[in-house]
Amino acid sequence: MPISKNKKKEIFEKVEDAIGKAKSVVFVNFHGLPVSESTAIRRELRAKGINYMVAKKTITKKVLEGKKIEGEMPAMEGELGLAYGDDIMAPSREVYEFQKKLDKKWAILGGIFEGKYKNAEEMVSIASIPSLEVLYGQFVNIINSPIAGLVVAINAIAEKGK
């Protein structure tokens, strides 16, 4: 059943608003995903502050053509979903987690990151960057490592001297 002009305009405005306000957008192909899994994914994404919508590719492409985004728009094959949010890293990271779990049913097609189009490989590499808390922990571990080594060496010398 074809969509009416008013409904298309409404969808266009929703997509335009979502892309305009989001700090990053991930284009997702969800081919063969059952409704029950899709609903569960939406619920989990929403709980983490990430919005998700399904939109027609033609409408999405029209919206993107109207935006000033650098680079080349990635190919959007299959069914198209948009994951977006206020956190610049969260959408790509969470979508990638589902991609690992759902194998061929859910895949990153590309996205928009820092005002530039990114292809699927670039979005996956962005998703692989650890969270800020993990990076802080790694930094503290690196700083602490030489000190711990020195303490172990001094302790070994003290034990040897006894």
Buried (B, 14 or more C-beta within 10 A) or exposed (E): EEEEEEEBEEBBEBBBEBBEEBBBBBBBBBEEBEEEBBEEBBEBBEEEEBBBBBBBEEBBBBBBEEEEBEBEBBEBEBBBBBBBBEBEBBBBBBBBBBBEEBEEBBBBBBBBBEEEBBBBEBBBEBBEEEEEEEEEEEEEEEEEEEEEEEEEEEEEEEEEEE
